[in-house]
């Protein structure tokens, strides 16, 4: 197709223009902005499987998944119907035969079986070069936007099964075999394209020209920079000199908890809101898993930002204070709101923005780490950090304990392959100046200043 007759978007990192019909908003770059990259990766994967003379035996956990689907009537209905509900139009039919790339749940299992044998890698597509950082999300992309997919990925039994499956893949991602995608070949993370993109994201906030070894703790003389597995690379540590702690002794300064791009700043968040509607308000009780401490955040200020797939995935304390509570709340992995898309000439479209504009929804339903901190600054008092897992493994690993005192900038925990965003919650009455505004085109550096507390005014109704 010739792009001269349509609106163009700039592909992050590769310098190419993307025609409007192929562009999808992908905050955090977990899926490529150019939808053709995702389709090309999935088409290549499906063709590899379909061209095999015999089907590979399913791994034990996927065989268990198959038996779970077939033995549970409502689950069988969901996983049979979700593929049928994907619209029968060209935009959803990308393989050479005109059929949908995933045709049924058995085909889905075969694709998963292949994907679980490798870690995520860069994709050299015919139309563009990009990265499918969440391959399972690419597989479920359209199906989870259907009514049956929506019901399936909200189902507690399905999510328990998905957790078991993802844990098995997570174990593989800690093995030396998973490090093969880190090589300097064309689709390797340390290849020319991958390394360029990694460092472009890392250097942009401060306009530096660091090399990878200047930014991250590693051994540049060793194979794969010394990383022993995909997980070892994904959870890499940043060098203190590359991300210094802003105003370490000034308790009025709030530091950024994650290397992240601002998504939203909301004031006067209610304890309970309809987080599944398109307006995406925050629902404090649901975000904080109905914890008794949640009552203190009625009318809270919420700051939310995306983590980038190409960036740093450890969390750092935004304030100095004492850990009051810290735990992981299990939730959904691939659920998105059932937003209605635009009405097309042949029926209803699936909303292509689903996950991208579903961040309020995910803070209430996705698997997440919840950490309450009693700040040393009494004007801040009790605040909360929420690490929001989304898709794939999304393991939230908390590294602090209740009762522990932590200094600003010290590590709170990390995501192990996964994670979409994080939220900072401040009680109503905490006056904060300078929180980053949504719409930034680059990350705000971790441990940098994101705001200053100027005082606390007790709300009149409290």
C-alpha positions as CSV (number, residue, x, y, z in Angstrom):
1,X,0.0,0.0,0.0
2,X,1.3,3.5,-0.8
3,X,1.3,5.6,2.4
4,X,1.0,9.0,0.6
5,X,-2.7,9.0,0.7
6,X,-3.2,8.5,4.4
7,X,-2.2,9.9,7.8
8,X,1.3,8.8,8.9
9,X,2.7,8.0,12.4
10,X,6.3,7.9,13.2
11,X,7.5,4.4,14.3
12,X,9.3,4.7,17.6
13,X,13.0,4.1,17.0
14,X,13.2,2.9,13.4
15,X,12.6,6.2,11.7
16,X,9.9,4.9,9.4
17,X,6.4,6.2,8.9
18,X,3.4,4.0,9.7
19,X,0.2,4.4,7.7
20,X,-2.8,5.2,9.9
21,X,-4.5,1.9,9.3
22,X,-1.5,0.0,10.6
23,X,-0.9,2.2,13.6
24,X,-2.0,1.1,17.1
25,X,-1.3,3.1,20.3
26,X,1.1,1.0,22.3
27,X,2.1,2.8,25.5
28,X,5.2,1.2,26.9
29,X,6.1,-0.5,23.6
30,X,5.1,-4.0,24.8
31,X,3.6,-4.5,21.3
32,X,4.9,-2.7,18.2
33,X,3.1,0.5,17.2
34,X,3.1,-0.9,13.7
35,X,0.5,-3.6,13.7
36,X,2.1,-5.3,10.7
37,X,5.0,-6.3,12.8
38,X,2.8,-8.2,15.2
39,X,0.9,-9.8,12.4
40,X,4.1,-10.8,10.6
41,X,5.4,-12.4,13.8
42,X,2.2,-14.3,14.4
43,X,1.9,-15.3,10.7
44,X,5.5,-16.6,10.7
45,X,4.9,-18.5,14.0
46,X,1.7,-20.1,12.7
47,X,3.2,-21.1,9.4
48,X,6.1,-22.8,11.2
49,X,3.6,-24.9,13.2
50,X,1.2,-25.6,10.3
51,X,4.0,-26.8,8.0
52,X,5.2,-29.4,10.4
53,X,4.3,-32.9,9.2
54,X,3.1,-33.9,12.7
55,X,1.9,-32.0,15.7
56,X,4.3,-31.7,18.6
57,X,3.1,-33.2,21.8
58,X,1.9,-30.5,24.2
59,X,4.0,-29.8,27.2
60,X,2.5,-31.2,30.4
61,X,1.0,-27.9,31.6
62,X,-0.6,-27.1,28.2
63,X,-2.0,-30.6,28.1
64,X,-3.5,-29.9,31.5
65,X,-4.9,-26.6,30.0
66,X,-6.5,-28.5,27.1
67,X,-8.1,-31.0,29.5
68,X,-9.3,-28.1,31.7
69,X,-11.0,-26.4,28.7
70,X,-12.6,-29.6,27.5
71,X,-13.8,-30.8,30.9
72,X,-15.4,-27.5,32.0
73,X,-18.5,-26.7,29.9
74,X,-18.5,-22.9,30.4
75,X,-14.8,-22.7,29.7
76,X,-15.2,-24.9,26.6
77,X,-17.9,-22.5,25.4
78,X,-15.7,-19.4,26.0
79,X,-12.6,-20.8,24.2
80,X,-14.7,-22.1,21.3
81,X,-16.7,-19.0,20.8
82,X,-14.0,-16.3,21.3
83,X,-12.3,-17.3,17.9
84,X,-15.7,-17.3,16.1
85,X,-16.5,-13.9,17.4
86,X,-13.5,-12.2,15.8
87,X,-15.0,-10.2,12.9
88,X,-14.8,-11.9,9.5
89,X,-13.2,-8.9,7.8
90,X,-9.9,-8.4,6.1
91,X,-8.3,-6.4,8.9
92,X,-8.6,-9.5,11.1
93,X,-7.5,-12.0,8.5
94,X,-3.8,-11.7,7.9
95,X,-2.5,-15.0,6.7
96,X,-2.1,-15.9,3.0
97,X,-5.2,-18.0,2.9
98,X,-7.5,-15.3,4.2
99,X,-8.3,-17.3,7.3
100,X,-7.7,-16.0,10.8
101,X,-4.2,-16.9,12.1
102,X,-5.5,-18.6,15.2
103,X,-8.5,-20.7,14.2
104,X,-9.6,-22.5,17.4
105,X,-8.4,-23.3,20.9
106,X,-6.4,-26.4,19.8
107,X,-4.6,-24.3,17.3
108,X,-4.0,-21.7,20.1
109,X,-2.4,-24.5,22.2
110,X,-0.1,-25.5,19.4
111,X,1.1,-21.9,19.0
112,X,1.6,-21.6,22.8
113,X,3.5,-24.8,22.8
114,X,6.0,-23.4,20.3
115,X,6.2,-19.9,21.9
116,X,7.0,-21.4,25.3
117,X,10.2,-22.9,23.8
118,X,11.8,-19.5,23.4
119,X,12.1,-16.1,25.1
120,X,10.8,-13.0,23.3
121,X,13.0,-11.8,20.5
122,X,13.1,-9.0,17.9
123,X,11.0,-9.5,14.8
124,X,12.3,-8.8,11.3
125,X,9.1,-8.3,9.4
126,X,8.7,-7.6,5.7
127,X,7.2,-4.2,6.4
128,X,9.1,-3.1,9.4
129,X,11.5,-4.2,12.2
130,X,10.1,-4.2,15.7
131,X,9.6,-6.2,18.9
132,X,6.8,-8.3,20.1
133,X,7.5,-8.1,23.8
134,X,4.4,-9.9,24.9
135,X,3.9,-12.8,22.5
136,X,0.9,-14.2,24.4
137,X,-0.8,-10.9,24.2
138,X,-0.2,-10.9,20.5
139,X,-1.8,-14.4,20.3
140,X,-4.9,-13.3,22.3
141,X,-5.0,-9.7,20.9
142,X,-8.3,-9.9,19.0
143,X,-9.9,-12.8,20.9
144,X,-9.7,-11.1,24.3
145,X,-11.7,-8.2,22.9
146,X,-14.6,-10.4,22.1
147,X,-17.6,-11.0,24.5
148,X,-16.5,-14.6,25.1
149,X,-12.8,-13.6,25.4
150,X,-13.8,-11.0,27.9
151,X,-15.7,-13.5,30.0
152,X,-12.9,-16.1,29.7
153,X,-10.1,-13.9,30.9
154,X,-12.1,-12.6,33.8
155,X,-12.9,-16.1,35.0
156,X,-11.1,-17.0,38.3
157,X,-10.5,-20.6,37.2
158,X,-9.1,-19.5,33.9
159,X,-6.7,-17.1,35.6
160,X,-5.6,-19.8,38.1
161,X,-4.8,-22.0,35.1
162,X,-3.0,-19.2,33.3
163,X,-0.9,-18.5,36.4
164,X,0.2,-22.1,36.5
165,X,1.1,-22.0,32.7
166,X,2.9,-18.7,33.0
167,X,4.9,-19.9,36.0
168,X,6.2,-22.8,34.0
169,X,7.3,-20.4,31.2
170,X,8.8,-18.1,33.9
171,X,10.9,-21.0,35.0
172,X,12.2,-21.5,31.5
173,X,13.1,-17.8,31.3
174,X,15.5,-18.3,34.2
175,X,17.5,-21.0,32.3
176,X,20.6,-20.4,30.2
177,X,18.7,-21.6,27.1
178,X,16.5,-18.5,27.3
179,X,19.5,-16.3,26.9
180,X,19.9,-17.2,23.2
181,X,17.7,-14.4,22.1
182,X,20.2,-11.9,23.7
183,X,22.7,-12.5,21.0
184,X,24.1,-9.9,18.5
185,X,22.3,-11.5,15.5
186,X,19.6,-9.6,13.5
187,X,16.7,-10.6,15.9
188,X,18.8,-10.5,19.1
189,X,18.5,-8.0,21.8
190,X,22.2,-7.1,21.5
191,X,22.0,-6.9,17.7
192,X,22.3,-3.6,15.9
193,X,18.6,-2.8,16.0
194,X,17.8,-4.2,19.5
195,X,20.8,-2.5,21.2
196,X,20.1,0.8,19.4
197,X,16.5,0.8,20.6
198,X,17.5,-0.2,24.2
199,X,19.9,2.7,24.5
200,X,17.7,5.2,22.7
201,X,15.1,4.6,25.4
202,X,17.7,4.7,28.2
203,X,19.5,7.9,27.0
204,X,16.5,10.0,25.9
205,X,15.4,11.3,29.4
206,X,18.8,13.0,30.2
207,X,19.9,13.3,26.6
208,X,23.0,11.3,27.4
209,X,25.1,9.1,25.1
210,X,25.8,6.2,27.5
211,X,26.7,2.8,26.1
212,X,24.8,-0.2,27.6
213,X,27.7,-1.0,30.0
214,X,27.6,2.6,31.2
215,X,23.9,2.4,32.0
216,X,23.5,-1.1,33.4
217,X,25.5,-3.4,35.7
218,X,27.0,-6.0,33.4
219,X,30.2,-7.5,32.0
220,X,30.7,-6.2,28.5
221,X,33.5,-8.7,27.9
222,X,31.3,-11.7,28.6
223,X,28.8,-13.4,26.3
224,X,25.4,-11.7,26.5
225,X,27.1,-9.0,28.7
226,X,27.3,-11.6,31.4
227,X,23.5,-12.2,31.7
228,X,22.8,-15.9,32.3
229,X,19.2,-15.9,31.3
230,X,16.4,-13.8,29.8
231,X,15.1,-13.1,33.3
232,X,18.6,-12.0,34.4
233,X,18.7,-9.5,31.5
234,X,15.1,-8.3,32.1
235,X,15.8,-7.6,35.8
236,X,19.1,-6.0,35.1
237,X,20.3,-3.3,37.6
238,X,20.9,0.3,36.7
239,X,24.1,2.0,37.7
240,X,23.8,4.6,40.5
241,X,25.7,7.2,38.5
242,X,23.3,6.8,35.6
243,X,20.2,7.3,37.8
244,X,21.2,9.3,40.9
245,X,18.8,9.8,43.8
246,X,17.4,13.3,43.6
247,X,17.5,15.3,46.9
248,X,18.2,12.2,49.1
249,X,17.9,14.1,52.3
250,X,15.0,16.4,51.4
251,X,11.8,14.7,52.6
252,X,9.6,17.1,50.7
253,X,10.8,15.8,47.3
254,X,9.0,12.8,45.9
255,X,11.2,10.6,43.6
256,X,10.1,8.5,40.6
257,X,9.5,4.9,41.7
258,X,10.0,3.4,38.2
259,X,11.7,4.4,34.9
260,X,8.4,5.3,33.3
261,X,6.3,7.4,31.0
262,X,3.5,9.5,32.6
263,X,0.0,8.2,31.9
264,X,-2.4,10.0,34.2
265,X,-2.7,12.3,37.2
266,X,-6.1,12.0,38.9
267,X,-7.4,14.0,41.9
268,X,-10.2,13.2,44.4
269,X,-10.3,9.5,43.4
270,X,-13.3,7.8,45.0
271,X,-13.2,4.7,47.2
272,X,-15.5,2.9,44.7
273,X,-15.9,3.8,41.0
274,X,-17.1,2.0,37.9
275,X,-13.6,1.3,36.6
276,X,-14.8,-0.8,33.7
277,X,-16.4,2.1,31.8
278,X,-14.6,3.9,29.1
279,X,-13.9,7.0,31.3
280,X,-11.5,4.8,33.3
281,X,-11.8,6.4,36.8
282,X,-9.8,4.9,39.6
283,X,-11.5,2.8,42.2
284,X,-9.5,2.9,45.4
285,X,-11.0,-0.1,47.2
286,X,-10.6,-2.3,44.2
287,X,-7.0,-1.0,43.5
288,X,-6.0,-1.7,47.1
289,X,-7.8,-5.1,47.3
290,X,-10.2,-3.9,50.0
291,X,-7.3,-3.5,52.4
292,X,-8.4,-1.8,55.7
293,X,-5.8,0.9,55.0
294,X,-7.6,1.8,51.8
295,X,-10.2,3.9,53.7
296,X,-7.4,6.5,54.3
297,X,-7.2,7.1,50.6
298,X,-10.8,8.4,49.9
299,X,-10.3,11.4,47.7
300,X,-6.7,10.5,46.9
301,X,-4.4,11.8,44.3
302,X,-3.2,9.1,41.9
303,X,-0.2,9.3,39.7
304,X,0.2,6.5,37.1
305,X,3.0,5.9,34.6
306,X,3.9,3.1,32.1
307,X,7.0,1.0,32.3
308,X,8.7,0.5,28.9
309,X,9.4,-3.0,27.5
310,X,12.8,-1.7,26.6
311,X,13.7,-0.2,29.9
312,X,14.4,-0.9,33.5
313,X,12.0,-3.0,35.6
314,X,12.9,-2.5,39.3
315,X,11.0,-0.3,41.6
316,X,12.4,2.2,44.1
317,X,10.9,4.0,47.0
318,X,9.6,7.4,46.2
319,X,9.9,8.6,49.8
320,X,11.8,7.7,53.0
321,X,9.6,5.9,55.5
322,X,8.5,2.7,57.1
323,X,6.9,-0.2,55.2
324,X,3.4,-0.7,56.8
325,X,2.1,-3.5,54.5
326,X,3.5,-5.3,51.4
327,X,1.9,-8.1,49.5
328,X,1.0,-9.4,46.0
329,X,-2.7,-9.5,45.1
330,X,-3.5,-12.2,42.5
331,X,-5.7,-11.0,39.6
332,X,-6.3,-11.3,35.9
333,X,-3.6,-11.6,33.2
334,X,-5.2,-10.9,29.9
335,X,-8.4,-9.2,30.7
336,X,-9.3,-5.9,29.0
337,X,-12.6,-3.9,29.2
338,X,-15.3,-4.8,26.7
339,X,-15.3,-1.4,25.1
340,X,-17.3,-1.1,21.9
341,X,-15.3,-0.2,18.8
342,X,-16.6,1.9,16.0
343,X,-19.4,0.5,13.8
344,X,-18.1,-0.6,10.5
345,X,-19.9,-1.5,7.2
346,X,-20.1,-5.1,8.2
347,X,-20.8,-4.9,11.9
348,X,-19.0,-3.9,15.1
349,X,-15.2,-3.6,15.3
350,X,-13.1,-4.7,18.2
351,X,-11.7,-1.6,19.9
352,X,-8.1,-1.6,18.8
353,X,-7.1,0.6,21.8
354,X,-8.3,-1.9,24.4
355,X,-5.3,-2.5,26.6
356,X,-3.8,0.9,25.8
357,X,-6.6,2.8,27.4
358,X,-7.5,0.2,30.0
359,X,-4.9,1.2,32.6
360,X,-7.5,2.3,35.2
361,X,-9.2,-1.0,34.7
362,X,-6.0,-2.9,35.2
363,X,-5.1,-1.2,38.4
364,X,-8.3,-2.8,39.9
365,X,-8.1,-6.3,38.3
366,X,-4.6,-7.2,37.2
367,X,-2.1,-9.1,39.4
368,X,-0.3,-6.4,41.4
369,X,2.1,-5.6,44.2
370,X,0.7,-3.3,46.9
371,X,3.1,-1.6,49.3
372,X,2.0,0.9,51.9
373,X,4.7,3.3,53.2
374,X,4.4,5.6,56.2
375,X,6.5,8.5,55.1
376,X,9.0,10.2,57.4
377,X,7.5,13.5,56.2
378,X,4.3,13.9,58.3
379,X,2.7,16.0,55.5
380,X,2.8,12.9,53.3
381,X,1.9,10.4,56.0
382,X,0.7,7.1,54.6
383,X,1.1,6.6,50.9
384,X,0.8,3.6,48.6
385,X,2.8,2.1,45.7
386,X,1.1,-0.3,43.3
387,X,3.1,-2.3,40.8
388,X,0.6,-3.3,38.1
389,X,1.3,-6.6,36.3
390,X,-0.2,-7.2,32.9
391,X,0.1,-10.1,30.4
392,X,2.7,-12.8,30.3
393,X,4.5,-13.8,33.5
394,X,3.9,-10.5,35.3
395,X,5.6,-11.7,38.5
396,X,5.7,-9.0,41.1
397,X,8.6,-9.7,43.4
398,X,8.5,-7.5,46.6
399,X,11.9,-7.0,48.2
400,X,10.9,-5.2,51.4
401,X,9.2,-6.4,54.7
402,X,6.6,-4.9,56.9
403,X,8.2,-2.8,59.7
404,X,11.4,-2.1,57.6
405,X,12.6,1.5,57.3
406,X,13.6,2.4,53.8
407,X,15.4,5.4,52.4
408,X,14.2,7.3,49.3
409,X,15.6,5.7,46.2
410,X,16.2,2.3,47.7
411,X,14.8,-0.8,45.9
412,X,11.2,-1.9,46.7
413,X,11.1,-4.9,44.3
414,X,10.8,-5.7,40.6
415,X,8.8,-7.2,37.8
416,X,10.0,-10.5,36.3
417,X,9.1,-10.3,32.6
418,X,5.9,-8.4,32.6
419,X,4.4,-5.3,34.2
420,X,2.6,-2.5,32.5
421,X,2.6,0.4,34.9
422,X,2.7,1.6,38.5
423,X,0.6,3.9,40.6
424,X,1.5,6.2,43.5
425,X,-1.4,7.1,45.8
426,X,-1.4,10.1,48.2
427,X,-4.1,10.9,50.7
428,X,-6.5,13.7,50.1
429,X,-5.1,17.0,51.5
430,X,-1.4,16.2,50.6
431,X,-0.4,19.2,48.5
432,X,2.0,18.3,45.7
433,X,3.5,20.5,43.1
434,X,5.1,19.5,39.8
435,X,3.8,16.0,39.1
436,X,4.6,15.1,35.5
437,X,1.8,15.7,33.0
438,X,0.5,12.9,30.8
439,X,1.5,13.0,27.2
440,X,5.3,12.9,27.6
441,X,7.1,11.3,24.6
442,X,9.8,9.8,26.8
443,X,10.4,8.2,30.2
444,X,10.9,10.1,33.4
445,X,14.1,8.7,35.0
446,X,13.8,6.4,38.0
447,X,14.8,8.1,41.2
448,X,14.5,11.6,39.7
449,X,12.2,14.3,41.3
450,X,8.6,14.0,40.2
451,X,7.1,16.4,42.7
452,X,7.4,18.4,45.8
453,X,5.1,18.3,48.8
454,X,4.3,21.8,50.0
455,X,2.0,20.9,53.0
456,X,-1.0,19.0,54.2
457,X,-4.5,20.5,54.6
458,X,-6.9,18.3,56.5
459,X,-10.1,17.9,54.4
460,X,-13.1,19.5,56.1
461,X,-15.2,16.4,55.9
462,X,-12.6,14.3,57.8
